Amino acid sequence: MLVTYQKRNGTIIQRTVRNHPPYRIGETTSMGWKLLDIKQFYKGKYYSQTDYDLLIDKAYKKDKKIREIKNKIIFMYKHLTYFLLVMILIRVLENLTFYNFF
């Protein structure tokens, strides 16, 4: 995350942190710094919390859609394999019964 603070003397600093700060935007920290902004890091860029949430939702929906398509393809190939095995078994049984009668 990229956290933007305003010091007591008015200078603005930005810090990258791993954990969410315990303060909300507009609150003053124990050092007397006012928290101005918090931005989330996603794919090489920093985004506001609302934009970050939208990007995460979009990525989740995309992954879910891809997962569903993969599952459908796996289901189709699985049943196609069963069908082919049954066809081979029927062909083998036909040949066996044909040779046993003649």
C-alpha positions in Angstrom: 0.0 0.0 0.0 1.0 3.6 -0.6 0.1 5.7 2.4 0.2 9.5 2.1 0.7 11.6 5.3 0.9 15.3 6.0 3.4 16.2 8.7 2.8 18.9 11.3 4.9 21.4 9.4 2.8 20.8 6.2 5.2 18.6 4.2 3.6 15.6 2.5 5.3 12.2 2.6 4.4 8.9 1.0 5.3 5.5 2.5 4.9 2.0 1.2 3.6 -0.4 3.9 2.6 -4.0 3.9 -0.2 -3.8 6.5 -3.2 -1.6 6.6 -2.6 1.4 8.9 -4.7 1.4 12.1 -5.9 4.9 11.2 -8.6 6.1 8.8 -8.2 8.8 6.2 -8.4 12.2 8.0 -7.3 10.9 11.4 -4.0 12.0 13.1 -1.4 9.4 13.9 0.5 9.1 17.2 3.3 11.1 15.6 1.0 14.0 14.8 0.8 13.2 11.1 -2.5 13.4 9.3 -3.4 10.5 7.1 -4.4 11.9 3.7 -4.7 8.9 1.4 -4.3 5.1 1.1 -3.7 3.4 -2.2 -3.6 -0.3 -3.0 -0.9 -1.9 -5.2 -2.2 -4.1 -8.0 -0.2 -5.2 -11.1 2.4 -2.5 -10.9 0.2 0.4 -10.2 -1.5 2.1 -7.2 -5.3 2.4 -7.0 -7.8 3.9 -4.7 -9.7 1.5 -2.5 -12.9 1.6 -4.7 -10.9 1.1 -7.9 -8.9 -1.7 -6.3 -12.1 -3.4 -5.2 -13.5 -3.2 -8.8 -10.4 -4.6 -10.3 -10.3 -7.5 -7.8 -14.0 -8.3 -8.5 -13.4 -8.2 -12.3 -10.4 -10.5 -11.9 -12.4 -12.9 -9.7 -15.3 -13.0 -12.2 -12.8 -13.6 -15.1 -11.1 -16.5 -13.2 -14.5 -18.0 -12.3 -15.6 -17.9 -15.9 -12.4 -19.5 -17.1 -12.8 -22.2 -14.4 -16.3 -22.9 -15.5 -15.2 -23.3 -19.2 -12.4 -25.6 -18.2 -14.7 -27.7 -16.1 -17.1 -28.0 -19.1 -14.3 -29.1 -21.4 -13.1 -31.7 -18.9 -16.7 -33.0 -18.5 -17.0 -33.2 -22.3 -13.7 -35.1 -22.8 -14.4 -37.4 -19.9 -17.8 -38.5 -21.4 -16.3 -38.7 -24.9 -13.7 -41.0 -23.6 -16.3 -43.2 -21.9 -18.3 -43.3 -25.1 -15.3 -44.3 -27.2 -14.4 -47.0 -24.7 -18.0 -48.4 -24.8 -17.8 -48.4 -28.6 -14.5 -50.3 -28.6 -16.0 -52.8 -26.1 -19.0 -53.3 -28.3 -16.8 -53.8 -31.4 -14.7 -56.4 -29.5 -17.8 -58.2 -28.2 -19.3 -58.3 -31.7 -16.1 -59.9 -33.0 -16.0 -62.4 -30.2 -19.6 -63.5 -30.7 -19.2 -63.7 -34.5 -16.2 -66.0 -34.3 -17.8 -68.2 -31.6 -20.8 -69.0 -33.8 -18.8 -69.9 -37.0 
